Amino acid sequence: MSCHASTSRKIYTGPIATTSNPTLFLSAGEASGDHYGAQIIAELTRRHPSATFFGLGGREMEAAGQKRIVRAEDVAHMGITEVLRHAPKVYGSYRKLVASIKERKPQAAVLIDFPDVNFRLARELRALSIAVVYFVSPQLWAWKRRRLRWVQERVDRMMVIFPFEESFYRNRGVNATFTGHPLAELPVPAGSRDAYAERNGLDPAKQWIALLPGSRSREVKLNLPTMLGAVARFGDEYEYILPIASTLDRSWVKQQAESSGVAGGVVAGLRLVSDAREALFHARASVVASGTATVQAAVIGNPFVVVYRVSPLTFKLAKRLVRYPPEVWPSGATDRHGNLPIAMVNLIAGRTIVPELIQEQFTPANVAVSLRRLLDDTSERARMIVDLAKVRSRLLPAAGAGSISQVANAVDSLLDPSFVERGRIPAASV
């Protein structure tokens, strides 16, 4: 399949902010996007104190000043079969968002990841001549590459957080900028280990293991029982920390742990916390569901095992469809089970530096064996810490400005009354 973008020049005819109080639409449907969205709102508020924000978001975006038309926690579903099951509810929420855009007529929009909803919103925004910044690219380089045409037609600025994504998009005619990853710019958490232990009821004399089963309810149901089954094999040798994503209800997660079928000792001693970065910083090692949390672990430098499980149908379809272009995975090599790597940290490194246990390989016994190598003072643990530091360095922004500032710069460029949409870079084959 070949996609070619238009190289014609055209004057942007959408709504223009002629004052310092723009109305801006933001859409983020997952915990990580909610976190980034809150930072973007804070930065744009600093630049435009009278700006107003509305759209789809989580609790952090609401706290930063967004009027939530739809709550992220109501639409954060995963996988193919799971999305189909929730389709009526998701579609109803989508129509509410479209109606709010038509009513409020924002000057620009920032769409953050969450492609199943945001690409469709981008179509509506383009039809209304509203400028679109897309932050955190969906993984079109892995699958659903036909959606690249949607990016070319509907997105004015694609702001990407992984270094190989800029070349992938630019080689295919999209105005893309590598901003660096927001997580790589954060300082390490403050506070001593003893203070953290006291605050969370942990024993400072023991080592701690962090469990990150995902930010969606379906992920927690599929991943948490096996994680608990794995660490149950260590008994009371360690203590266990479970960070709760902002899109999840704490009491519900606790109930899932209690109903997991794992012997009561581990579950009773499980500490539920709210800050994943703190948990990763203080933990000896971690078990992390594939997703943004793997990047959090990498930039913190915490050794970890990547795990993931989806429905059998979702996995079967993904295995058939996922293919990486040379910019992403030059070797094209798979593991002994025929699986391409899914952990972003391995894709950034260009080789497997973190073990991945996916689907049938994700068992309590396999997790316990892989985790033990990282808990003890082994050469494997030492090598992983060095490799994770190299990954972090690749995620730092190349430009002087931080990632969130660069997104805000892109928004400001589209709010400028002199904004002219330039002809796009000539496209190569998809």
C-alpha positions as CSV (number, residue, x, y, z in Angstrom):
1,M,0.0,0.0,0.0
2,S,1.3,3.5,-0.8
3,C,0.1,6.7,0.7
4,H,1.0,10.1,-0.8
5,A,0.3,13.4,1.0
6,S,-0.7,16.6,-0.8
7,T,2.2,19.0,-1.4
8,S,-0.1,22.0,-2.2
9,R,-0.1,25.1,-0.1
10,K,-3.4,26.4,1.4
11,I,-4.3,29.1,3.7
12,Y,-5.7,27.8,7.0
13,T,-9.3,29.1,7.2
14,G,-10.4,27.7,10.6
15,P,-11.2,29.7,13.7
16,I,-8.4,32.0,14.8
17,A,-7.6,33.2,18.3
18,T,-7.2,36.9,18.1
19,T,-7.2,37.3,21.9
20,S,-5.3,35.7,24.7
21,N,-8.3,33.7,25.9
22,P,-8.6,30.8,23.4
23,T,-11.1,27.9,23.8
24,L,-9.3,24.6,23.4
25,F,-10.5,21.1,23.1
26,L,-8.4,18.3,24.6
27,S,-9.1,14.5,24.4
28,A,-7.3,11.8,26.4
29,G,-8.9,8.5,27.3
30,E,-6.3,6.7,29.4
31,A,-4.3,7.3,32.6
32,S,-1.0,8.3,30.9
33,G,-2.9,10.6,28.5
34,D,-4.7,12.2,31.4
35,H,-1.4,12.9,33.1
36,Y,0.1,14.5,30.0
37,G,-3.1,16.4,29.3
38,A,-3.0,17.9,32.7
39,Q,0.5,19.1,32.1
40,I,-0.4,20.6,28.7
41,I,-3.4,22.4,30.3
42,A,-1.1,23.8,33.0
43,E,1.4,25.1,30.5
44,L,-1.2,26.6,28.2
45,T,-2.9,28.3,31.2
46,R,0.5,29.8,32.1
47,R,0.7,31.2,28.6
48,H,-3.0,32.1,28.3
49,P,-4.4,32.7,31.8
50,S,-7.9,33.2,30.4
51,A,-8.0,30.1,28.2
52,T,-10.8,27.6,28.7
53,F,-10.5,23.9,28.2
54,F,-13.1,21.2,27.6
55,G,-13.4,17.6,26.2
56,L,-12.5,14.1,27.2
57,G,-10.2,13.5,30.1
58,G,-9.5,12.0,33.5
59,R,-9.4,13.4,37.0
60,E,-6.0,15.0,36.6
61,M,-7.1,17.0,33.6
62,E,-10.3,18.1,35.4
63,A,-8.1,19.2,38.4
64,A,-6.0,21.2,35.9
65,G,-9.0,23.1,34.6
66,Q,-10.7,21.0,32.0
67,K,-14.5,20.9,31.8
68,R,-15.0,17.2,31.2
69,I,-17.8,16.5,28.7
70,V,-17.0,12.8,28.9
71,R,-15.0,11.1,31.7
72,A,-12.0,9.0,30.6
73,E,-12.8,6.3,33.1
74,D,-16.1,5.7,31.3
75,V,-14.6,4.9,27.9
76,A,-11.2,3.4,28.7
77,H,-11.6,-0.1,27.2
78,M,-9.0,-2.2,25.5
79,G,-8.6,-4.8,22.7
80,I,-10.8,-5.7,19.8
81,T,-13.4,-7.8,21.5
82,E,-13.6,-5.6,24.5
83,V,-14.2,-2.4,22.4
84,L,-17.0,-4.2,20.5
85,R,-18.7,-5.2,23.7
86,H,-18.7,-1.6,24.9
87,A,-19.4,0.0,21.5
88,P,-22.9,1.6,22.2
89,K,-21.6,3.4,25.3
90,V,-18.4,4.5,23.6
91,Y,-20.4,5.8,20.6
92,G,-22.8,7.7,22.8
93,S,-19.8,9.4,24.5
94,Y,-18.3,10.2,21.1
95,R,-21.5,11.9,19.9
96,K,-21.5,14.1,23.1
97,L,-17.9,15.2,22.3
98,V,-18.8,16.1,18.7
99,A,-21.8,18.1,19.9
100,S,-19.7,20.0,22.4
101,I,-17.1,20.8,19.7
102,K,-19.9,22.2,17.4
103,E,-21.4,24.2,20.2
104,R,-18.2,25.7,21.7
105,K,-16.2,26.1,18.4
106,P,-12.6,25.8,19.9
107,Q,-9.7,27.5,18.2
108,A,-7.5,24.4,18.3
109,A,-7.6,20.8,19.6
110,V,-5.0,18.6,21.3
111,L,-5.6,14.9,20.9
112,I,-3.6,12.5,23.1
113,D,-3.1,8.9,22.0
114,F,-6.4,6.9,22.3
115,P,-6.7,6.4,18.5
116,D,-10.1,4.6,18.2
117,V,-11.8,7.8,19.5
118,N,-9.3,10.5,18.6
119,F,-8.9,9.7,14.9
120,R,-12.7,10.0,14.5
121,L,-12.7,13.3,16.5
122,A,-9.9,14.5,14.2
123,R,-12.2,13.9,11.2
124,E,-14.9,16.0,12.8
125,L,-12.4,18.7,13.8
126,R,-11.0,18.9,10.2
127,A,-14.5,19.1,8.8
128,L,-15.0,22.2,11.0
129,S,-11.6,23.6,10.0
130,I,-10.3,23.4,13.6
131,A,-6.5,22.9,13.8
132,V,-5.3,19.6,15.3
133,V,-2.2,18.8,17.3
134,Y,-1.8,15.1,18.0
135,F,0.5,14.2,20.9
136,V,1.7,10.6,21.6
137,S,1.3,8.8,18.3
138,P,-0.8,5.7,18.2
139,Q,1.4,2.7,17.1
140,L,0.6,2.9,13.4
141,W,4.1,1.7,12.7
142,A,3.0,-1.6,14.3
143,W,-0.4,-2.2,12.7
144,K,-3.4,-0.5,11.2
145,R,-1.0,1.3,8.9
146,R,-3.8,2.2,6.6
147,R,-4.7,4.8,9.3
148,L,-1.7,6.8,8.2
149,R,-3.8,8.4,5.6
150,W,-6.0,9.8,8.4
151,V,-2.9,11.4,10.0
152,Q,-1.9,13.0,6.7
153,E,-5.4,14.4,6.1
154,R,-6.5,15.3,9.6
155,V,-3.5,16.3,11.7
156,D,-1.6,19.5,11.5
157,R,1.2,18.7,13.9
158,M,2.1,15.1,15.0
159,M,4.2,15.4,18.2
160,V,5.9,12.0,18.9
161,I,7.6,10.8,22.1
162,F,9.7,8.0,20.7
163,P,12.8,8.8,18.6
164,F,12.1,6.3,15.7
165,E,8.6,7.7,15.2
166,E,9.8,11.0,13.8
167,S,11.6,9.4,10.9
168,F,8.7,6.9,10.4
169,Y,6.2,9.8,9.9
170,R,8.5,12.1,8.0
171,N,9.4,9.4,5.5
172,R,5.7,9.1,4.9
173,G,4.8,12.8,4.5
174,V,3.6,13.8,8.0
175,N,4.8,16.9,9.8
176,A,6.2,15.1,12.8
177,T,8.4,16.3,15.7
178,F,10.2,14.2,18.3
179,T,9.5,16.0,21.5
180,G,11.3,13.6,23.9
181,H,9.3,11.6,26.4
182,P,7.7,13.6,29.3
183,L,8.6,10.8,31.8
184,A,12.3,11.0,30.9
185,E,12.4,14.7,31.9
186,L,11.0,14.2,35.4
187,P,13.4,14.2,38.4
188,V,13.6,11.1,40.5
189,P,11.0,11.0,43.3
190,A,11.9,12.9,46.5
191,G,11.8,11.4,49.9
192,S,13.7,8.7,51.7
193,R,12.9,5.0,51.7
194,D,12.2,5.1,55.4
195,A,9.6,7.9,54.9
196,Y,8.0,6.0,52.1
197,A,7.8,2.9,54.2
198,E,6.2,4.8,57.1
199,R,3.7,6.5,54.9
200,N,2.6,3.2,53.2
201,G,2.9,0.7,56.1
202,L,5.9,-1.1,54.6
203,D,8.7,-2.8,56.5
204,P,11.9,-0.9,55.7
205,A,14.0,-4.0,56.6
206,K,12.5,-5.9,53.6
207,Q,12.9,-5.5,49.9
208,W,9.7,-4.5,48.0
209,I,8.3,-5.7,44.7
210,A,6.1,-3.4,42.6
211,L,3.2,-4.9,40.6
212,L,1.7,-2.8,37.8
213,P,-1.1,-4.7,36.1
214,G,-2.3,-1.8,33.8
215,S,-4.5,1.2,33.9
216,R,-7.7,-0.3,32.5
217,S,-10.1,-2.6,34.3
218,R,-9.8,-5.3,31.7
219,E,-6.0,-5.3,32.1
220,V,-6.2,-5.6,35.8
221,K,-8.6,-8.6,35.6
222,L,-6.4,-10.4,33.1
223,N,-3.0,-9.6,34.6
224,L,-3.3,-9.1,38.4
225,P,-4.1,-12.7,39.4
226,T,-1.1,-14.1,37.7
227,M,1.1,-11.4,39.1
228,L,-0.1,-12.2,42.6
229,G,0.3,-15.9,42.0
230,A,4.0,-15.3,41.0
231,V,5.0,-13.3,44.0
232,A,3.1,-15.7,46.3
233,R,5.9,-18.1,45.6
234,F,8.2,-15.7,47.5
235,G,6.0,-15.8,50.6
236,D,6.9,-13.2,53.2
237,E,10.4,-12.7,51.9
238,Y,9.3,-9.5,50.2
239,E,6.5,-7.0,50.5
240,Y,4.4,-5.9,47.6
241,I,3.3,-2.5,46.3
242,L,0.4,-2.0,43.8
243,P,0.0,1.5,42.3
244,I,-3.5,2.4,41.3
245,A,-4.0,4.3,38.0
246,S,-6.1,7.4,38.1
247,T,-8.6,5.8,35.8
248,L,-9.3,3.0,38.3
249,D,-11.3,2.8,41.6
250,R,-9.1,1.8,44.5
251,S,-11.8,-0.3,46.2
252,W,-12.5,-2.1,43.0
253,V,-8.8,-3.0,42.6
254,K,-8.7,-4.2,46.1
255,Q,-11.7,-6.4,45.5
256,Q,-10.0,-7.9,42.4
257,A,-6.9,-8.8,44.5
258,E,-9.1,-10.4,47.2
259,S,-11.0,-12.4,44.6
260,S,-7.9,-13.5,42.7
261,G,-7.8,-16.9,44.3
262,V,-4.2,-16.3,45.6
263,A,-3.5,-17.4,49.2
264,G,-4.3,-14.6,51.7
265,G,-0.8,-13.8,52.9
266,V,0.3,-11.9,49.9
267,V,-3.1,-10.2,49.3
268,A,-3.4,-9.2,52.9
269,G,0.0,-7.6,52.8
270,L,-0.5,-5.8,49.5
271,R,0.0,-2.0,49.7
272,L,-2.2,0.0,47.4
273,V,-0.6,3.3,46.5
274,S,-1.3,6.1,44.0
275,D,2.1,7.0,42.6
276,A,3.6,4.5,40.2
277,R,6.9,6.4,39.9
278,E,7.5,6.4,43.7
279,A,6.7,2.7,43.8
280,L,9.1,1.9,41.0
281,F,11.8,4.1,42.6
282,H,11.7,2.3,45.9
283,A,11.0,-1.2,44.7
284,R,13.9,-3.7,44.3
285,A,12.3,-5.0,41.0
286,S,8.9,-5.0,39.3
287,V,6.4,-6.9,37.2
288,V,4.9,-4.5,34.7
289,A,2.1,-4.9,32.1
290,S,3.2,-3.7,28.7
291,G,2.3,-0.1,28.2
292,T,3.4,3.3,29.5
293,A,4.4,1.8,32.8
294,T,7.3,0.0,31.1
295,V,8.7,3.4,30.1
296,Q,8.2,4.7,33.7
297,A,10.2,1.7,35.0
298,A,12.9,2.3,32.3
299,V,13.4,6.0,33.1
300,I,13.4,5.3,36.9
301,G,16.0,2.5,36.2
302,N,14.0,-0.2,38.0
303,P,14.7,-3.7,36.7
304,F,11.5,-5.4,35.6
305,V,9.7,-8.2,33.8
306,V,7.2,-7.3,31.1
307,V,3.9,-9.2,31.0
308,Y,0.7,-9.0,29.1
309,R,-2.4,-11.0,28.3
310,V,-5.4,-10.1,26.2
311,S,-8.3,-12.2,24.9
312,P,-7.3,-15.1,22.7
313,L,-9.0,-13.6,19.7
314,T,-7.3,-10.2,20.2
315,F,-3.9,-11.9,20.5
316,K,-4.4,-14.1,17.4
317,L,-5.4,-11.2,15.3
318,A,-2.6,-9.0,16.6
319,K,0.0,-11.7,15.9
320,R,-1.2,-11.9,12.3
321,L,-1.3,-8.1,11.8
322,V,1.6,-6.6,13.7
323,R,4.6,-5.9,11.5
324,Y,7.4,-3.4,12.2
325,P,9.0,-1.2,9.5
326,P,12.8,-0.9,9.4
327,E,12.8,2.4,11.4
328,V,11.3,0.5,14.3
329,W,12.8,-3.0,14.4
330,P,15.5,-3.4,11.8
331,S,16.2,-7.1,12.4
332,G,12.7,-8.3,12.1
333,A,13.6,-11.1,14.5
334,T,11.0,-12.8,16.7
335,D,11.4,-14.8,19.9
336,R,11.4,-18.6,20.1
337,H,7.6,-18.5,20.2
338,G,7.3,-16.4,17.0
339,N,6.4,-13.2,18.8
340,L,7.8,-9.8,17.9
341,P,8.7,-7.6,20.9
342,I,5.9,-5.6,22.4
343,A,7.7,-3.7,25.2
344,M,8.5,-0.2,24.1
345,V,11.8,-0.3,26.1
346,N,13.0,-3.2,23.8
347,L,11.9,-1.4,20.7
348,I,13.8,1.8,21.8
349,A,16.9,-0.3,22.6
350,G,16.7,-2.1,19.3
351,R,17.1,-5.5,21.1
352,T,15.6,-7.4,23.9
353,I,16.9,-6.0,27.2
354,V,13.9,-6.8,29.3
355,P,12.2,-10.2,29.4
356,E,8.7,-10.4,27.9
357,L,6.2,-13.0,29.1
358,I,3.1,-12.8,26.8
359,Q,-0.1,-14.9,26.7
360,E,0.7,-18.6,27.4
361,Q,4.2,-17.7,28.6
362,F,2.7,-15.4,31.2
363,T,2.4,-17.9,34.1
364,P,3.2,-17.6,37.8
365,A,6.1,-19.9,37.5
366,N,7.7,-18.1,34.6
367,V,7.3,-14.7,36.2
368,A,8.8,-15.9,39.5
369,V,11.8,-17.4,37.7
370,S,12.5,-14.2,35.6
371,L,11.8,-11.9,38.6
372,R,14.2,-13.9,40.9
373,R,17.1,-13.1,38.5
374,L,16.4,-9.4,39.0
375,L,15.9,-9.5,42.8
376,D,19.3,-11.1,43.5
377,D,22.6,-9.4,42.8
378,T,23.1,-11.1,39.4
379,S,25.0,-10.0,36.3
380,E,21.5,-9.9,34.5
381,R,20.3,-7.3,37.0
382,A,23.5,-5.2,36.7
383,R,23.3,-5.4,32.8
384,M,19.7,-4.4,32.8
385,I,20.3,-1.3,34.9
386,V,23.0,-0.1,32.5
387,D,20.7,-0.8,29.4
388,L,17.8,1.0,31.0
389,A,20.0,4.1,31.5
390,K,20.8,4.1,27.8
391,V,17.1,3.9,26.9
392,R,16.4,6.9,29.2
393,S,19.1,9.0,27.4
394,R,17.4,8.2,24.1
395,L,14.1,9.5,25.4
396,L,15.4,12.9,26.4
397,P,14.3,15.8,24.2
398,A,16.8,16.8,21.5
399,A,15.7,20.4,21.5
400,G,16.2,22.9,24.3
401,A,12.5,22.9,25.2
402,G,10.8,20.1,27.1
403,S,8.2,17.9,25.6
404,I,5.2,19.6,27.1
405,S,6.5,23.0,26.1
406,Q,7.0,21.8,22.5
407,V,3.3,20.7,22.4
408,A,2.2,24.1,23.7
409,N,4.5,25.7,21.1
410,A,2.7,23.7,18.4
411,V,-0.7,24.9,19.7
412,D,0.5,28.5,19.8
413,S,1.7,28.2,16.2
414,L,-1.8,27.1,15.2
415,L,-3.4,29.9,17.2
416,D,-1.3,32.5,15.5
417,P,-3.4,34.6,13.1
418,S,-0.7,34.4,10.5
419,F,-0.8,30.5,10.5
420,V,-0.4,29.1,7.1
421,E,-0.5,25.3,6.5
422,R,2.7,24.5,4.6
423,G,2.9,21.8,2.0
424,R,3.7,18.5,3.6
425,I,6.9,16.5,3.2
426,P,6.8,14.3,0.1
427,A,5.5,10.9,1.2
428,A,7.2,7.5,0.8
429,S,5.6,4.2,0.6
430,V,3.8,3.1,3.8
